[in-house]
Amino acid sequence: MRVPIPVVILLIFAVVSGIWWGNTRRMDFMTPPSSTALEQIRTRIESSLPRPVETDDAVPSPIEEPQAPPPPPEPPPKPPVDLGDLTSPPLLHDYKSRADLGADGLIELATELEKKGEFQRGLLAWERVMDSAKPDEAQSALAISAIQRLRPTLPDWNTNRQLAIQVTLHAGTGKRLAKTLTPILEEVARTLETSSAGIIQVKVKVTAGKTNTAANEPKPVALWFAGPDKKSPSTDVLSFTMDSPDTLRVEIYETLFLIIRGHLSRTATIRPPGALKAGEDPQQALHSRVTRLSWSSFATSLNSPPP
């Protein structure tokens, strides 16, 4: 027997309605759930979700390192050293006007001149370190070393003996020592001319006085310089006593260095040579500490007319 379609529809509707009414008739759809109920629902749902798998290759967050300060700006390039006019003949007082450069500036100038092959001008600049600047011990030693290195490689400043400035080396001693002293002073005079690069010409005059000392006692010696004429200016007189003939030359050179240094400190417009160091050879000091300009100033002051 066939069931009519309208009856089937009614049965379906009745079954669905009965199931829905049986399950929902005690539920309250109008009242919102409490916070406790919501939290329980949230917890239940989170616990039912699958957890993510942790791995060891996770990339750590980068750590910011402190930024290094920017490098300081580079100093501007150093200007080239002004070497002056290299076409005109060098003069004995060259670079004296550069004294405001100080010892360091004159050393730099001398070094650059040597690099250019201007050895005579380089020597002049090294000499200005000694007589126009105020070098410390290291700078003075550097200049002296350069002077000793260059002087033997260059000709004398004055090769014409007729143009040399004449001075007289005077000595006063007793009769017993005068004959021994004269040839030694003649030898010293030639050494002084060489040390001055031919700028000065030295005449020797020994005055023998009465001998008041016994043969075995130290003998006094007085030394000084003067111009060629009787009315010419002179230096101070310095004396020493000769204890042994073996030390006579050293004592003469040491005394002459002191005379020249003291006279330049009073009369010259340039810096006098520095004092002798302990154990320093005074003969070598006359060659390297007394510059050629100093020799010229020294001899010229003894040839000027008296005031």
C-alpha positions in Angstrom: 0.0 0.0 0.0 1.4 3.4 -0.9 1.6 6.2 1.6 0.4 9.5 0.2 3.0 12.2 -0.2 1.2 14.7 2.0 1.2 12.2 4.8 5.0 11.6 4.4 5.7 15.3 4.6 3.6 15.6 7.8 5.5 12.7 9.3 8.9 14.2 8.5 7.9 17.5 10.0 6.5 15.7 13.1 9.7 13.7 13.6 12.0 16.7 13.3 9.8 18.9 15.5 9.6 16.2 18.1 13.4 15.7 18.3 14.1 19.5 18.4 11.4 20.0 21.2 12.7 17.0 23.2 16.3 18.4 23.2 15.7 22.1 23.6 12.6 22.4 25.8 14.8 22.9 28.9 17.3 25.3 27.3 17.3 29.0 27.9 18.2 30.9 24.7 17.4 34.3 26.1 19.8 34.6 29.1 23.5 35.2 28.1 26.1 32.7 29.6 28.0 33.7 32.7 31.8 34.6 32.6 32.6 31.3 34.4 30.8 29.4 31.7 32.5 31.3 28.9 35.9 30.7 30.5 35.1 27.0 30.8 34.1 26.9 27.1 37.3 28.8 26.1 39.5 26.4 28.1 37.8 23.4 26.6 38.2 24.6 23.1 41.9 25.6 23.6 42.7 22.2 25.1 41.1 20.5 22.1 43.2 22.4 19.5 46.6 20.7 18.3 49.8 22.4 19.7 52.4 23.7 17.3 55.6 21.6 16.9 58.7 23.4 18.3 61.9 23.4 16.2 65.6 24.3 17.1 66.2 26.2 13.9 64.2 29.2 14.9 66.0 32.4 13.9 66.7 34.5 17.0 65.8 38.1 17.0 68.8 40.2 16.1 70.7 42.0 18.8 71.5 45.6 18.0 75.2 46.2 18.5 76.4 49.7 19.5 77.3 51.8 16.5 81.0 52.8 16.3 81.7 56.5 16.2 82.5 57.9 12.8 86.2 58.1 12.0 87.7 61.6 12.5 88.1 63.7 9.4 91.5 63.4 7.7 93.8 66.4 8.3 94.3 68.6 5.3 97.4 67.8 3.3 100.6 69.5 4.6 101.7 72.4 2.3 105.1 71.8 0.6 108.1 73.3 2.2 109.1 76.7 0.7 112.7 76.2 -0.4 113.1 79.8 -1.6 115.0 80.9 -4.7 117.3 78.1 -5.8 118.6 79.9 -8.8 120.6 82.7 -7.0 123.9 81.9 -5.4 123.6 81.0 -1.7 124.6 83.6 0.9 126.2 82.9 4.3 123.2 84.4 6.2 120.6 82.5 4.1 117.5 81.2 6.1 118.3 83.4 9.1 115.0 85.1 8.3 113.3 81.7 8.7 114.2 81.6 12.4 110.4 81.9 13.2 110.0 78.3 11.9 111.8 77.1 15.0 114.2 74.2 15.1 111.7 71.7 13.7 110.8 73.9 10.7 114.5 74.5 9.9 115.3 70.8 10.2 112.5 70.0 7.8 113.8 72.8 5.4 117.3 71.4 5.6 116.1 67.9 4.9 114.1 68.9 1.9 117.0 70.9 0.5 119.3 67.8 0.8 116.6 65.7 -1.0 116.7 68.3 -3.9 120.5 67.9 -4.0 121.1 71.4 -2.7 123.7 70.4 -0.2 125.3 73.8 0.3 121.9 75.3 1.0 121.1 72.3 3.2 124.2 72.9 5.3 123.2 76.5 5.7 119.8 75.5 6.9 121.4 73.0 9.4 123.6 75.8 10.7 120.6 78.0 11.2 119.2 75.3 13.5 122.3 75.9 15.7 122.7 79.7 15.5 119.2 81.0 14.8 116.8 78.6 16.6 116.6 77.2 20.1 117.1 73.5 19.5 116.7 70.9 22.3 119.5 68.4 22.9 118.1 65.9 20.3 117.6 68.6 17.7 121.1 70.0 18.4 122.7 66.5 18.1 120.9 66.0 14.8 122.1 69.3 13.4 125.7 68.7 14.5 125.7 65.3 13.0 124.4 66.7 9.7 127.1 69.5 9.7 129.8 66.9 10.4 128.5 64.8 7.5 128.2 67.6 4.9 131.2 69.9 5.7 133.8 67.4 4.4 131.9 67.0 1.1 131.7 70.7 0.3 134.4 73.2 -0.6 135.4 75.9 1.8 133.0 78.9 1.9 136.0 81.2 1.1 138.8 79.8 -1.1 140.5 83.1 -1.6 142.9 83.8 1.3 143.0 87.5 0.4 139.3 87.8 1.2 139.6 86.2 4.6 138.8 88.3 7.7 142.0 88.8 9.6 142.2 88.3 13.4 145.2 87.9 15.8 145.4 85.2 18.4 147.4 86.6 21.3 149.1 84.6 24.0 150.9 85.7 27.1 153.2 83.3 29.1 156.6 83.0 30.7 159.8 82.7 28.7 160.2 79.0 29.5 156.9 78.1 27.8 156.9 80.8 25.0 159.2 78.8 22.7 157.1 75.7 23.1 153.8 77.5 22.9 154.5 79.4 19.6 154.5 76.4 17.1 151.5 74.8 18.9 149.5 78.1 18.5 150.6 78.3 14.8 149.1 74.8 14.3 146.0 75.8 16.3 145.6 78.9 14.0 145.5 76.8 10.9 142.9 74.5 12.5 140.8 77.6 13.3 141.0 78.7 9.7 139.9 75.3 8.5 137.0 75.2 11.1 135.8 78.6 9.7 135.8 77.2 6.1 138.4 79.8 5.1 136.4 82.8 6.4 139.0 83.9 8.9 142.8 84.2 8.7 144.6 83.9 12.0 147.9 85.5 12.9 149.6 84.4 16.1 151.4 86.7 18.5 153.1 85.3 21.7 154.2 87.7 24.4 156.8 86.3 26.7 157.0 87.7 30.2 159.3 87.1 33.1 159.4 83.5 34.4 158.3 83.5 38.1 157.6 79.8 38.4 159.9 76.9 38.9 160.5 74.4 36.1 158.3 71.8 37.7 155.4 74.1 38.6 152.3 74.7 36.4 152.8 77.5 34.0 150.1 80.1 33.3 148.9 80.9 29.8 146.7 83.8 28.9 144.8 83.8 25.5 142.7 86.3 23.7 141.7 87.5 20.2 142.0 90.9 18.7 141.7 92.6 15.3 144.8 93.1 13.1 145.5 96.6 14.3 146.5 98.0 17.6 143.2 100.0 17.9 141.1 97.0 17.0 138.6 95.6 19.5 139.5 92.5 21.4 137.9 89.7 23.3 138.1 89.0 27.0 141.3 87.4 28.3 141.1 83.9 29.6 143.9 82.0 31.4 144.8 78.5 32.4 147.8 76.8 33.8 149.6 74.1 31.9 150.0 71.1 34.2 151.3 68.7 31.5 152.5 69.2 27.9 150.3 66.2 26.9 147.1 68.2 27.8 148.3 71.6 26.4 146.5 71.4 23.1 143.2 70.3 24.7 143.4 73.2 27.2 144.2 75.7 24.4 141.2 74.6 22.3 138.9 74.5 25.3 139.9 78.1 26.3 139.5 79.4 22.7 136.0 77.9 22.5 135.1 79.6 25.7 136.5 82.9 24.4 134.6 82.7 21.1 131.4 81.6 22.7 131.5 84.4 25.3 132.3 87.1 22.7 129.5 86.0 20.4 127.0 86.1 23.3 127.8 89.7 23.8 128.3 91.0 20.3 126.4 88.9 17.7 122.8 89.0 16.7 122.8 85.2 16.4 122.6 82.5 19.0 126.1 81.6 20.4 127.2 78.0 20.3 126.0 75.8 23.2 128.3 74.9 26.0 130.7 72.0 25.8 129.4 68.7 27.0 131.3 66.6 29.5 134.1 64.9 27.7 133.4 66.7 24.4 136.3 67.4 22.1 136.7 71.2 22.0 138.6 71.1 18.7 135.7 69.3 17.1 133.2 71.7 18.8 135.0 74.6 17.1 134.3 72.9 13.8 130.7 71.9 14.2 129.2 74.0 17.0 130.5 77.3 15.7 128.8 77.9 12.4 130.4 79.7 9.5 128.1 82.6 10.0 129.2 82.7 13.7 132.9 82.7 12.5 132.1 85.6 10.2 130.3 87.6 12.9 133.1 86.9 15.4 135.9 88.1 13.1 133.9 91.1 11.8 133.3 92.3 15.3 137.0 92.4 15.9 137.6 94.4 12.7 135.1 97.1 13.3 136.4 100.5 14.6 136.4 101.0 18.3 133.4 103.0 19.7 
